[in-house]
Amino acid sequence: MLEEVHLSLPADAEAIAALTLGSVVYLDGIVYTAREGVYQRVLNEGHPLPQGLGKISNVNFHCSPAAAVKDDGTYEVGGVTATASFRFSKYLGDWLDLTGTKVIIGKGGMPVDDYRQVLAPRGAVYLTTVGYGTGALLGRGVQGVEAVHWIDELGIAQAMWLFRVKDFGPFLVDSNLQGQSLFAEQGDLVNRKIDDLYTGLKEPVLHRYGETKDRTDELI
């Protein structure tokens, strides 16, 4: 049975250090969203962070929320869909240094070197959504919008949202403070056996353009 952990936010160093790979995590407190629009605005263009951000949240959700403005000017949030974190790799070291963020949430994981060289040395870990199509499920944990920044400049998907959350999850612990990765470890186990699946098979009669049997070749 998987270990289940509930974190109160901002998460303290002791609670983060206790997280183990594969544990299921739920969050209570304030989670903020920031992705390339926010990173570009703050890190590259020099705009200041919202005042007091680090005091109320140290959890950055790579997210594109489904949100709408209600008649009274408040926001209704439905699904909160995680986006692929590896696209933001180049920003994360500077972002963690600036904000003191200790938990990154997204989907798809990060490059393994980022866990070892960027997150772990800064006392930060990575949590991943469980499968795809979980936006509506995660949306149930959003109790309300504490604040939203730069929505006029960046739009709904790219703005910085601060969500009040309760039992927000489930998320899986993908990396720990030793720089280990659940996905990387399990991928290595699978890859050790994969060549055996092809042993004894005949060469295909027809080849597609650019096809290769060398699994070290990446075709993009």
Helices and strands as residue ranges (DSSP letters): E 4-8, H 13-17, E 24-33, H 36-39, I 40-44, H 53-56, E 59-61, E 63-69, E 75-82, G 85-88, H 89-99, E 103-106, H 112-114, I 115-119, G 120-122, E 125-129, H 135-139, E 142-149, H 151-158, E 160-173, H 182-198
